[in-house]
């Protein structure tokens, strides 16, 4: 807070002063005018500087490898580049543990290279660890429905290469950002998307779906080009490419890919076919240019 005794260095530097220098080079100042005007200007400059630093948070992020579970800068960029190259993530939640690995295997057989196991699936972390070991370096594995930092810790320990939350959780974003772990938090409004970006999230998950779909993403990504939006709800087998053409960095596929009826019936071939359709549409658009 600016002091009430604040004065400029010399009256000759201000057009508002009505006093002139004396022969002894001492300066006389109006007692009130300088206090209110300069204090206000100082506050505005400080606020502007703070906002500028916030807006370039991602571009100038400093990496740390000294904290527990920290990743390297190279790993952080590897994960983001995989998202930019592939641009589609398979988001799986199944009602039974038995169905989980079969459904995800069918999806991978259909062409998916980025997968998300959600904590709402029974034995989620066990299945995640198994797929990470089986496909390490080929298929990227992450964990979703993370609700707190303890969830994030358990997911990373199981082998998750990225973290996804259903809503914007500042504590989880901060925890991941400090450790060079890619975090994709759920956001519903432009304000939440920007807040997530400023907090340290390099990708922002649009969830749930919004009215207007691809057109909404186009409008927001055009107005806020620093964002890298990842729509998840509302993305279908047919419109995945439309979202990407309209500004989305990547997309997430849930029920349209993992058809609940197909899972219930054990129709893994259908899920593989769904995956083939999505990936064909996504590949037509090409890779994403990272910001």
TORVEX-328066 format. One record per residue (C-alpha): residue in one letter; x, y, z. Coordinates in pm, whole numbers, padded with zeros to 5 digits, always signed. Example, Ala and Ser with C-alpha at 12.3 -4.5 7.8 and 13.67 -1.06 7.14 Angstrom:
2
A+01230-00450+00780 S+01367-00106+00714 
//
This chain:
291
X+00000+00000+00000 X+00142+00340-00094 X+00257+00553+00196 X+00071+00875+00268 X+00416+01043+00281 X+00500+00951-00077 X+00650+01243-00276 X+00808+01257-00624 X+01186+01311-00631 X+01170+01668-00750 X+00897+01921-00825 X+01043+02014-01160 X+00958+01667-01291 X+00584+01714-01247 X+00365+01938-01460 X+00129+01971-01165 X+00369+02151-00936 X+00320+02522-00876 X+00645+02568-00683 X+00981+02668-00830 X+01331+02569-00725 X+01497+02792-00474 X+01858+02893-00501 X+01949+02618-00252 X+01810+02351-00490 X+01553+02238-00237 X+01212+02135-00369 X+00871+02231-00238 X+00569+02016-00320 X+00190+02052-00292 X+00096+01845+00014 X-00208+01658-00125 X-00193+01659-00503 X+00120+01450-00529 X+00006+01194-00273 X-00319+01091-00437 X-00207+01119-00802 X+00122+00935-00769 X-00010+00671-00531 X-00283+00590-00782 X-00037+00577-01071 X+00196+00352-00874 X-00089+00113-00788 X-00191+00097-01153 X+00166+00025-01264 X+00203-00251-01005 X-00128-00407-01109 X-00034-00397-01478 X+00303-00556-01406 X+00141-00834-01202 X-00110-00911-01477 X+00166-00920-01737 X+00362-01172-01535 X+00050-01383-01493 X-00026-01379-01866 X+00319-01510-01960 X+00327-01772-01686 X+00331-02065-01929 X+00581-01918-02170 X+00837-01845-01898 X+00767-02132-01660 X+01071-02246-01466 X+01115-02618-01436 X+01197-02791-01109 X+01321-03145-01063 X+01386-03131-00688 X+01032-03207-00566 X+00895-03557-00512 X+00763-03719-00831 X+00906-03439-01045 X+00949-03495-01418 X+01215-03347-01642 X+01152-03060-01885 X+01211-03308-02165 X+00937-03535-02034 X+00697-03242-01997 X+00753-03145-02359 X+00736-03506-02476 X+00384-03542-02336 X+00267-03215-02489 X+00416-03305-02826 X+00234-03639-02821 X-00093-03456-02766 X-00004-03220-03053 X+00081-03504-03288 X-00204-03746-03209 X-00476-03496-03103 X-00724-03754-02969 X-00747-03919-02626 X-00956-04225-02538 X-01132-04163-02205 X-01247-04489-02047 X-01473-04558-01754 X-01633-04898-01717 X-01873-05033-01453 X-01658-05344-01394 X-01288-05407-01358 X-01302-05699-01600 X-01429-05485-01889 X-01166-05214-01850 X-00857-05376-02007 X-01060-05539-02284 X-01225-05213-02385 X-00898-05019-02378 X-00717-05289-02573 X-00984-05274-02843 X-00944-04897-02859 X-00567-04924-02900 X-00612-05193-03165 X-00830-04941-03349 X-00549-04685-03358 X-00553-04474-03040 X-00215-04368-02902 X-00329-04159-02602 X-00540-04320-02331 X-00699-04204-02007 X-00803-04439-01730 X-01052-04276-01491 X-01055-04331-01116 X-01427-04410-01131 X-01334-04743-01293 X-01278-05031-01048 X-00905-05116-01015 X-00822-04820-01236 X-00463-04774-01123 X-00383-05144-01153 X-00500-05143-01515 X-00318-04816-01583 X+00009-04962-01451 X-00030-05272-01667 X-00088-05073-01986 X+00198-04834-01908 X+00433-05130-01875 X+00299-05298-02190 X+00299-04992-02418 X+00562-04761-02266 X+00702-04537-02539 X+00424-04620-02785 X+00085-04551-02625 X+00073-04265-02374 X-00121-04338-02056 X-00283-04085-01824 X-00527-04077-01537 X-00854-03885-01506 X-01116-03794-01246 X-00834-03673-01022 X-00993-03476-00737 X-00701-03386-00509 X-00324-03401-00483 X-00338-03740-00311 X-00516-03882-00618 X-00248-03725-00837 X+00029-03881-00630 X-00122-04227-00656 X-00177-04188-01030 X+00181-04078-01096 X+00312-04362-00879 X+00111-04605-01093 X+00269-04466-01409 X+00036-04191-01529 X+00211-03963-01778 X-00047-03686-01748 X-00324-03584-01508 X-00681-03484-01594 X-00939-03337-01357 X-01315-03304-01419 X-01322-02948-01280 X-01068-02673-01220 X-00880-02753-00899 X-00611-02490-00834 X-00426-02702-00577 X-00391-02993-00821 X-00286-02761-01105 X-00019-02605-00882 X+00103-02945-00762 X+00145-03070-01120 X+00290-02747-01259 X+00565-02742-00994 X+00663-03097-01093 X+00657-03061-01473 X+00358-03295-01492 X+00114-03212-01770 X-00222-03125-01616 X-00545-03091-01816 X-00810-02943-01583 X-01182-02940-01657 X-01323-02596-01737 X-01667-02478-01847 X-01631-02106-01923 X-01375-01880-02092 X-01291-01738-01750 X-01212-02083-01613 X-01008-02171-01921 X-00792-01861-01881 X-00763-01912-01505 X-00642-02268-01560 X-00390-02147-01818 X-00256-01878-01584 X-00232-02130-01300 X+00001-02347-01507 X-00216-02584-01713 X-00072-02613-02068 X-00392-02782-02194 X-00743-02696-02081 X-01022-02953-02090 X-01361-02819-02199 X-01611-03012-01990 X-01898-03068-02000 X-01998-02999-02358 X-02119-02654-02457 X-02398-02539-02685 X-02255-02462-03026 X-01978-02721-03005 X-01707-02649-03267 X-01839-02296-03329 X-01804-02214-02957 X-01446-02343-02958 X-01368-02136-03267 X-01501-01818-03108 X-01317-01866-02779 X-00986-01986-02928 X-00988-01692-03170 X-01046-01439-02893 X-00805-01612-02651 X-00531-01756-02874 X-00304-01844-02583 X-00540-02129-02487 X-00503-02492-02599 X-00855-02627-02558 X-00934-02998-02526 X-01311-03057-02568 X-01414-03388-02413 X-01790-03398-02369 X-01995-03360-02686 X-01726-03499-02917 X-01852-03778-03144 X-01700-04016-03395 X-01808-03786-03677 X-01743-03435-03540 X-01399-03489-03380 X-01232-03345-03690 X-01465-03046-03689 X-01355-02950-03338 X-00991-02964-03444 X-01051-02758-03758 X-01221-02493-03545 X-00936-02436-03305 X-00931-02725-03057 X-00581-02846-02972 X-00705-03201-02918 X-01023-03389-02826 X-01132-03653-02577 X-01372-03935-02667 X-01586-04101-02401 X-01923-04274-02462 X-01930-04238-02842 X-01604-04433-02854 X-01669-04671-02566 X-02033-04747-02648 X-02194-04863-02319 X-02404-05121-02505 X-02095-05262-02676 X-01915-05283-02341 X-02212-05453-02178 X-02228-05707-02460 X-01853-05757-02477 X-01849-05637-02837 X-01485-05531-02847 X-01478-05535-03227 X-01731-05252-03231 X-01512-05041-03006 X-01214-05106-03234 X-01422-04995-03533 X-01529-04680-03347 X-01163-04604-03279 X-01075-04646-03646 X-01346-04399-03750 X-01231-04134-03501 X-00864-04161-03582 X-00930-04144-03955 X-01119-03817-03906 X-00849-03678-03678 X-00559-03768-03908 X-00723-03574-04192 X-00673-03252-03996 X-00306-03306-03920 X-00092-03219-03617 X-00142-02923-03387 X+00109-02639-03378 X+00196-02588-03012 X+00185-02239-02863 
//
